[in-house]
């Protein structure tokens, strides 16, 4: 299990350079991609700060030098609405791939009821409301994605309990804001969680 965090301070960046953590970067945050660090690109739609398709794709293109270490780049989504997300994401997913990034569909509430083309993306980012993402539907989506050889990532993971849940449904990775609030205090705690979860479960890290 890999954990992707914001690069909140020198100790966190050092942990990233040491391979203990990955980095999550968004166009809204304005943060650079740390050289030599595994990372994921998130579109920032969850916070309402998605810059639009052209600006987002330009942001990705400007970071093409780092694409070899990028595990996934999310297509634009609509929070808690899988049908609207699919409509919004479908034309952008091939454009993300064309830039050389693994394209990710953000799974939202109701995805289990849709007939979608799973060949258009390389990863599934489990988003949605808390009730949906912790329920059986999201677990089924994760299982189906893994059966197709896709990466599975879970967003908003900020506790040991939630990290264990992500591992239990077969996720390869997770992200959260835990380190953004007191990185000096929370970094040792998060690394301890990762050590516990990775000791308890088979390796889910998958390809970088």
Buried (B, 14 or more C-beta within 10 A) or exposed (E): BBBBBBBBBEEBBEBBBEEBBBBBBBBBBEBEBBEEBBBBBBBBBBEEEBBEBEEBBEBBEEBEEBBEBBBBBBBBBBBBBBBBBBEBBBEBBEBBBEBEBBBBBBBBBBBBEEEBEEEBBBBBBBBBEEEBBBBEBBBEBBEBBBEEEBBBBBBBBBEBEBBBBBBEBBBBBBBBBBBBEEBEEBBEBBBEBBEBBBEEBEEBEBEB
